[in-house]
Amino acid sequence: MEFDPATLATPVLYQHLIRTIMPRPIAWVSTVSNRGQTNLAPFSFFTGIGSKPASLLFCPVNKRDGSPKHTLRNILETREFVVGVVPFSLVESMNLTSAEVPPEESEFELAGLKTAPSVRIRPPRVEASPVSFECELMQHIPVGEGPGGGNIVVGRIVHFCIQDSVLNSDGYAEPNLLDLVGRLGGSSYCRVAPTFEVERPTVRRTPG
Ligand SMILES: Cc1cc2nc3c(=O)[nH]c(=O)nc-3n(C[C@H](O)[C@H](O)[C@H](O)COP(=O)(O)O)c2cc1C
């Protein structure tokens, strides 16, 4: 079937995107408002960008009334955020933090999650998350406007922490120890295991 996005309603288009662009890693983003209120929410339109500078991006879409989500509002106020990752053991807590609550309530409390202080920035980490990237806002790029409009939030990673318990003997995070989840469409998720190896191709030159 062929589709012309211009002829589809915004919610239908959104469903097509989240049911085809997958599995998606989940950025568990903690922020604080100017008044010091903490906020925590998951975002699966998320990826790394490059390592010089170390950078990542995630994409909060505008709410149904066209206004920005609290996460974006806080980042535009303070220019700081932490991105945590979500192992299988925390998937229910992560889901709770996607609830729409008033700005004066913290999703940390709602989900019974402990905070841990960050090293370089004000927003706290999710203590139980095995990886935390402390970020400063580099760029906010609105993509469209109003309900369904997207936003690219580009963060410079100024510090990060990987818990010792998920490191292998080479000092890198081990996928099976991390046991992260990916988001699919609707309320479906996947786990990383079983993993498999595919070697990168080597360039072969034809003789002569
Ligand atoms: C696994 C998962 C992934 C999500 N990914 C996104 C996303 O990429 N972009 C988005 O705008 N909302 C996403 N959401 C919805 C937000 O988490 C939700 O709107 C939340 O209430 C935003 O909180 P805030 O207003 O405190 O920022 C996701 C929810 C879940 C459960």
The ligand as a Gaussian input file, in Angstrom:
#p B3LYP/6-31G(d) Opt

LIG

0 1
 C        7.996000       4.234000      26.047000
 C        7.463000       5.601000      25.755000
 C        8.065000       6.376000      24.788000
 C        7.601000       7.676000      24.507000
 N        8.214000       8.403000      23.535000
 C        7.805000       9.665000      23.275000
 C        8.469000      10.443000      22.271000
 O        9.433000      10.018000      21.621000
 N        8.031000      11.726000      22.092000
 C        6.990000      12.254000      22.809000
 O        6.655000      13.421000      22.613000
 N        6.362000      11.531000      23.761000
 C        6.738000      10.256000      24.014000
 N        6.112000       9.523000      24.984000
 C        5.046000      10.158000      25.772000
 C        5.625000      11.039000      26.911000
 O        6.403000      10.266000      27.802000
 C        4.439000      11.686000      27.676000
 O        3.781000      12.586000      26.818000
 C        4.836000      12.397000      28.957000
 O        3.669000      12.723000      29.682000
 C        5.638000      13.670000      28.725000
 O        5.915000      14.208000      29.991000
 P        6.228000      15.735000      30.293000
 O        5.018000      16.561000      29.879000
 O        6.474000      15.737000      31.753000
 O        7.439000      16.094000      29.474000
 C        6.511000       8.203000      25.246000
 C        5.888000       7.410000      26.236000
 C        6.338000       6.118000      26.464000
 C        5.668000       5.278000      27.514000

